[in-house]
Amino acid sequence: MKLGTWNLELETNQMIERYTLPEMGALWSEQNKFQKWLDVEIAVCEVHAEMGTIPPAALEQIKSRAKFSVERINEIEEKTNHDVIAFTTNLAENIGEAARFVHYGLTSSDVVDTANALLLRDACDLLLGKIETLLAVLRRRAVEFKHTPQIGRTHGIHAEPTSFGLTFALWYAEMRRNRERLERAREAVAVGKISGAVGTFALLDPAVEEKVCARLGLTAAAVSTQIIQRDRYAEYLSTLAIIASSLDKFALNVRHWQRTEVNEAQERFGAGQKVRAPCRTSEIRLPRNGSAVWRAWCGPTAWWASKMSLSGTNATFHIRRLNVSSCLTRASVWTTCFTKLYR
């Protein structure tokens, strides 16, 4: 899809494979997406069987025969132009007669949005694990370099001495705040809904939603329409943008330390590592850090985080940057526009 000169389809599908963590890439694969859809469908069928809505024998047939093929789903979707219909059709081909109980009383978003909650929750868990690893490194380095002197700078100009340890302690404190932000975002997105086409439970007992979400480890939405409300996704993406800007700031400073005229730090070369010219000691690991690695950690959703206006406001260069105050200007403008639009 093109929006002016901006090719949305091209940009949203761009993920650099070398920067993608295998576990995050697997999480956001088509295979796993449809597996989460199936997990939701099976959970609904299990609750229906417990409540006497469908026969126990049908549940056993569904659970034993339910399988899908990404290729077959895509083939069916070419005709149906509907991904969920293609998915349930493929399930029916494998399940047989009991397939008539699959998707009973549901709308497509009951499955898709609840499955998205599972994906986002699992992504958060991966990211929280990475943050814990980074926190341990930053804490260790803060202690290790506690008394290692470093030139302090304001506006890139030498100022009072500081220490490398203090720099790492600063980043450690920031990542602790980021961990708390991500934990809150995880709670916000780990919400499911099984409430029908407009959220009124027209074809389902509200107890179905409560039991299905509990079975999946999610919280049932207090109120919903056809969909989970997107402010939850906005909070998640805003959090990714903030954390990406932190990593960008760290990487920017480390790269500055390695400049020839600064030379306060260097990347250690491994056995067999080579550069294009003898005079160079090019960084290899560093470009894989910062926002590039965060996009790899987060998967496709982080593309949107990279487009958010707040994502670059934290990347201070040489310790301080005056134009960071533009963040406040932008925030005030957006707040004014939002207030005028919805008052």
C-alpha positions as CSV (number, residue, x, y, z in Angstrom):
1,M,0.0,0.0,0.0
2,K,1.3,3.4,-0.9
3,L,0.6,6.6,1.0
4,G,2.0,9.4,-1.2
5,T,5.7,8.5,-1.7
6,W,5.7,6.3,1.4
7,N,5.4,2.6,0.6
8,L,3.8,1.3,3.8
9,E,3.9,-2.4,2.7
10,L,7.6,-2.2,1.9
11,E,8.6,-0.6,5.2
12,T,6.4,-2.7,7.5
13,N,7.9,-5.9,6.0
14,Q,11.5,-4.8,6.3
15,M,13.3,-6.8,9.0
16,I,17.0,-7.3,8.7
17,E,17.6,-11.0,9.3
18,R,21.1,-10.6,10.8
19,Y,19.6,-8.4,13.5
20,T,16.7,-10.6,14.4
21,L,16.9,-12.8,17.5
22,P,15.8,-16.3,16.6
23,E,13.4,-16.5,19.4
24,M,11.7,-13.2,18.6
25,G,11.6,-14.1,14.9
26,A,10.0,-17.4,15.7
27,L,7.5,-15.7,17.9
28,W,6.3,-13.3,15.2
29,S,6.3,-16.0,12.4
30,E,3.1,-16.9,10.5
31,Q,3.3,-20.4,11.9
32,N,3.2,-19.1,15.5
33,K,0.5,-16.5,14.8
34,F,-1.9,-19.2,13.5
35,Q,-0.9,-21.5,16.4
36,K,-2.0,-18.8,18.9
37,W,-5.3,-18.5,16.9
38,L,-5.7,-22.3,17.4
39,D,-4.8,-22.0,21.1
40,V,-7.7,-19.5,21.5
41,E,-10.1,-21.7,19.5
42,I,-9.3,-24.8,21.5
43,A,-9.6,-22.9,24.8
44,V,-13.1,-21.7,23.8
45,C,-14.1,-25.2,22.9
46,E,-12.8,-26.5,26.2
47,V,-14.9,-24.0,28.1
48,H,-18.0,-24.7,26.0
49,A,-17.5,-28.4,26.8
50,E,-17.2,-27.7,30.5
51,M,-20.4,-25.6,30.3
52,G,-22.3,-28.3,28.4
53,T,-22.6,-26.2,25.2
54,I,-20.8,-28.8,23.0
55,P,-20.4,-32.6,23.5
56,P,-17.3,-33.9,25.2
57,A,-16.7,-36.3,22.3
58,A,-16.7,-33.4,19.9
59,L,-14.0,-31.6,22.0
60,E,-11.8,-34.7,21.9
61,Q,-12.2,-34.9,18.1
62,I,-11.3,-31.2,17.8
63,K,-8.3,-31.5,20.0
64,S,-6.9,-34.6,18.4
65,R,-7.4,-33.6,14.8
66,A,-7.0,-29.8,14.8
67,K,-4.0,-28.8,12.6
68,F,-3.3,-26.3,9.9
69,S,-0.9,-25.4,7.1
70,V,0.2,-21.8,6.5
71,E,0.5,-22.6,2.8
72,R,-3.1,-24.0,2.7
73,I,-4.5,-21.1,4.7
74,N,-2.9,-18.6,2.2
75,E,-4.3,-20.7,-0.7
76,I,-7.8,-20.6,0.7
77,E,-7.5,-16.9,1.5
78,E,-6.9,-16.2,-2.2
79,K,-10.6,-17.1,-2.7
80,T,-12.2,-16.0,0.6
81,N,-10.3,-12.7,1.0
82,H,-10.7,-13.3,4.8
83,D,-7.9,-14.7,6.9
84,V,-9.9,-16.1,9.8
85,I,-12.4,-17.8,7.4
86,A,-9.4,-19.3,5.6
87,F,-8.0,-20.5,8.9
88,T,-11.2,-22.1,10.2
89,T,-11.8,-23.7,6.7
90,N,-8.4,-25.3,6.9
91,L,-9.1,-26.6,10.4
92,A,-12.5,-28.0,9.2
93,E,-10.7,-29.9,6.5
94,N,-8.7,-31.7,9.1
95,I,-11.2,-32.0,12.0
96,G,-14.2,-33.3,10.2
97,E,-17.8,-33.3,11.5
98,A,-16.9,-31.8,14.9
99,A,-15.5,-28.7,13.2
100,R,-19.0,-27.2,13.3
101,F,-18.4,-26.4,17.0
102,V,-15.2,-24.5,16.3
103,H,-15.6,-20.7,16.4
104,Y,-19.0,-21.2,17.9
105,G,-20.5,-17.8,19.0
106,L,-17.3,-15.9,18.1
107,T,-16.4,-13.0,15.9
108,S,-13.0,-12.9,14.1
109,S,-11.5,-10.3,16.5
110,D,-12.3,-12.6,19.5
111,V,-9.7,-14.9,18.1
112,V,-7.3,-12.4,16.5
113,D,-7.1,-9.9,19.3
114,T,-7.0,-12.4,22.1
115,A,-4.2,-14.2,20.2
116,N,-2.4,-10.9,19.7
117,A,-2.5,-10.5,23.5
118,L,-0.7,-13.8,23.8
119,L,1.9,-12.7,21.3
120,L,2.5,-9.3,22.8
121,R,2.7,-10.9,26.3
122,D,5.3,-13.4,25.2
123,A,7.2,-10.7,23.4
124,C,7.3,-8.7,26.6
125,D,8.6,-11.7,28.5
126,L,11.5,-12.1,26.0
127,L,12.3,-8.4,26.3
128,L,12.1,-8.4,30.0
129,G,14.6,-11.2,30.1
130,K,17.0,-9.2,27.8
131,I,16.6,-6.2,30.1
132,E,17.5,-8.3,33.1
133,T,20.7,-9.4,31.3
134,L,21.5,-5.8,30.4
135,L,20.9,-4.6,33.9
136,A,23.3,-7.2,35.3
137,V,26.0,-6.0,32.9
138,L,25.5,-2.3,33.6
139,R,25.5,-2.9,37.4
140,R,28.8,-4.9,37.1
141,R,30.4,-2.3,34.9
142,A,29.3,0.5,37.2
143,V,31.1,-1.1,40.1
144,E,34.1,-2.1,38.0
145,F,34.7,1.4,36.7
146,K,33.7,3.3,39.8
147,H,37.1,4.9,40.1
148,T,38.0,5.1,36.4
149,P,38.2,8.7,35.5
150,Q,36.5,10.1,32.4
151,I,36.3,13.6,30.9
152,G,32.9,15.1,31.7
153,R,31.3,17.2,28.9
154,T,28.5,19.7,28.5
155,H,27.5,20.6,25.0
156,G,30.4,18.3,23.9
157,I,33.0,20.6,25.6
158,H,35.3,19.4,28.5
159,A,33.9,20.1,31.9
160,E,34.6,18.6,35.4
161,P,35.9,15.1,35.5
162,T,33.5,12.2,36.1
163,S,33.9,8.4,36.0
164,F,32.9,5.6,33.7
165,G,31.3,4.0,36.6
166,L,28.9,6.9,37.1
167,T,27.9,6.7,33.4
168,F,27.0,3.0,33.7
169,A,25.2,3.7,37.0
170,L,23.1,6.3,35.2
171,W,22.2,3.8,32.4
172,Y,21.5,1.2,35.0
173,A,19.0,3.4,36.7
174,E,17.4,4.3,33.4
175,M,17.0,0.7,32.4
176,R,15.4,-0.1,35.8
177,R,12.8,2.5,34.9
178,N,12.4,1.0,31.5
179,R,11.8,-2.4,33.1
180,E,9.0,-1.0,35.1
181,R,7.5,0.6,32.0
182,L,7.6,-2.6,30.1
183,E,6.1,-4.5,33.1
184,R,3.2,-2.0,33.0
185,A,2.9,-2.3,29.3
186,R,2.8,-6.1,29.6
187,E,-0.1,-5.9,32.0
188,A,-1.9,-3.5,29.6
189,V,-1.7,-5.7,26.5
190,A,-2.2,-9.1,28.2
191,V,-6.0,-8.7,27.9
192,G,-8.4,-10.8,25.9
193,K,-12.0,-10.6,24.8
194,I,-14.6,-13.2,23.8
195,S,-17.6,-10.9,23.7
196,G,-18.9,-11.2,20.1
197,A,-19.3,-8.9,17.1
198,V,-20.0,-5.7,19.1
199,G,-18.9,-6.7,22.6
200,T,-22.5,-7.3,23.9
201,F,-22.2,-11.1,24.5
202,A,-25.2,-11.6,22.2
203,L,-24.3,-15.2,21.5
204,L,-22.2,-16.1,24.5
205,D,-22.4,-16.2,28.3
206,P,-19.9,-13.6,29.8
207,A,-18.6,-16.5,31.9
208,V,-17.1,-17.9,28.7
209,E,-14.8,-14.9,28.3
210,E,-13.7,-15.0,31.9
211,K,-12.9,-18.7,31.8
212,V,-11.2,-18.6,28.4
213,C,-9.0,-15.7,29.4
214,A,-8.1,-17.3,32.7
215,R,-7.2,-20.5,30.9
216,L,-4.9,-18.6,28.6
217,G,-3.3,-16.6,31.4
218,L,-4.9,-13.3,30.3
219,T,-7.2,-10.7,31.9
220,A,-10.7,-10.4,30.5
221,A,-11.4,-6.9,29.1
222,A,-13.7,-5.0,31.4
223,V,-15.5,-3.5,28.4
224,S,-14.9,-4.1,24.6
225,T,-16.5,-3.6,21.3
226,Q,-15.6,-5.8,18.4
227,I,-12.0,-5.3,19.3
228,I,-9.6,-4.8,22.1
229,Q,-9.2,-1.1,22.5
230,R,-6.1,0.2,20.8
231,D,-4.9,2.5,23.5
232,R,-3.4,-0.7,25.0
233,Y,-1.3,-1.1,21.9
234,A,-0.4,2.6,21.9
235,E,0.9,2.2,25.4
236,Y,3.0,-0.8,24.4
237,L,4.4,0.9,21.4
238,S,5.2,4.1,23.3
239,T,7.1,2.0,25.8
240,L,9.1,0.3,23.1
241,A,9.9,3.8,21.7
242,I,11.2,5.0,25.0
243,I,13.3,1.9,25.6
244,A,14.7,2.1,22.0
245,S,15.7,5.7,22.6
246,S,17.6,4.6,25.8
247,L,19.5,2.0,23.9
248,D,20.2,4.4,21.1
249,K,21.6,6.9,23.6
250,F,23.9,4.2,25.1
251,A,25.2,3.1,21.7
252,L,25.7,6.7,20.6
253,N,27.9,7.5,23.6
254,V,29.9,4.3,23.3
255,R,30.5,5.0,19.6
256,H,31.7,8.5,20.5
257,W,34.2,7.0,23.0
258,Q,35.7,5.0,20.1
259,R,36.3,8.0,17.8
260,T,39.9,8.5,16.9
261,E,40.1,12.0,18.5
262,V,38.4,10.7,21.7
263,N,39.7,7.1,22.0
264,E,38.3,6.5,25.5
265,A,37.2,3.0,24.7
266,Q,37.6,0.4,22.0
267,E,35.8,-2.7,20.9
268,R,37.8,-5.9,21.6
269,F,38.6,-7.8,18.4
270,G,38.0,-11.5,18.3
271,A,40.2,-14.2,16.8
272,G,40.2,-13.9,13.0
273,Q,38.3,-10.6,12.9
274,K,39.5,-8.3,10.1
275,V,39.0,-4.8,8.9
276,R,39.2,-3.2,5.5
277,A,42.2,-1.1,6.2
278,P,45.1,-1.4,8.8
279,C,44.4,2.0,10.2
280,R,40.8,1.1,11.2
281,T,39.4,-0.7,14.1
282,S,35.7,-0.7,12.9
283,E,33.0,-1.5,15.4
284,I,31.0,-4.6,14.5
285,R,29.0,-5.2,17.7
286,L,28.0,-1.6,18.3
287,P,25.9,-1.1,15.1
288,R,23.9,-4.2,16.2
289,N,23.0,-2.4,19.4
290,G,20.8,0.6,20.0
291,S,17.5,0.9,18.2
292,A,18.5,-1.6,15.6
293,V,18.8,-4.4,18.2
294,W,15.6,-3.2,19.9
295,R,13.8,-3.6,16.6
296,A,15.1,-7.1,16.4
297,W,14.2,-7.8,19.9
298,C,10.7,-6.5,19.5
299,G,9.8,-7.8,16.1
300,P,7.4,-6.0,13.6
301,T,5.7,-3.9,16.3
302,A,8.9,-1.9,16.9
303,W,8.7,-0.5,13.3
304,W,5.9,1.6,14.6
305,A,7.8,2.6,17.7
306,S,10.6,3.8,15.4
307,K,8.1,6.1,13.7
308,M,6.8,7.7,16.9
309,S,7.8,11.3,17.6
310,L,9.1,10.6,21.0
311,S,11.5,7.8,19.9
312,G,14.4,10.1,19.3
313,T,14.1,12.6,22.2
314,N,16.3,10.6,24.6
315,A,19.4,10.1,22.5
316,T,21.5,12.8,24.1
317,F,24.9,13.3,22.5
318,H,28.1,14.2,24.5
319,I,26.0,14.1,27.7
320,R,23.7,17.1,27.0
321,R,21.8,18.4,24.0
322,L,19.7,21.6,24.0
323,N,17.3,20.6,21.3
324,V,16.0,17.8,23.4
325,S,13.7,20.5,24.7
326,S,11.9,20.2,21.4
327,C,10.3,17.1,23.0
328,L,8.4,19.4,25.3
329,T,7.3,21.6,22.5
330,R,6.0,18.6,20.5
331,A,4.2,17.2,23.6
332,S,2.5,20.5,24.2
333,V,1.4,20.8,20.6
334,W,-0.1,17.3,20.5
335,T,-1.8,17.8,23.9
336,T,-3.4,21.1,22.6
337,C,-4.6,19.4,19.4
338,F,-6.0,16.4,21.3
339,T,-7.8,18.7,23.8
340,K,-9.3,20.8,21.0
341,L,-10.4,17.7,19.1
342,Y,-12.1,15.8,21.9
343,R,-13.3,18.6,24.3
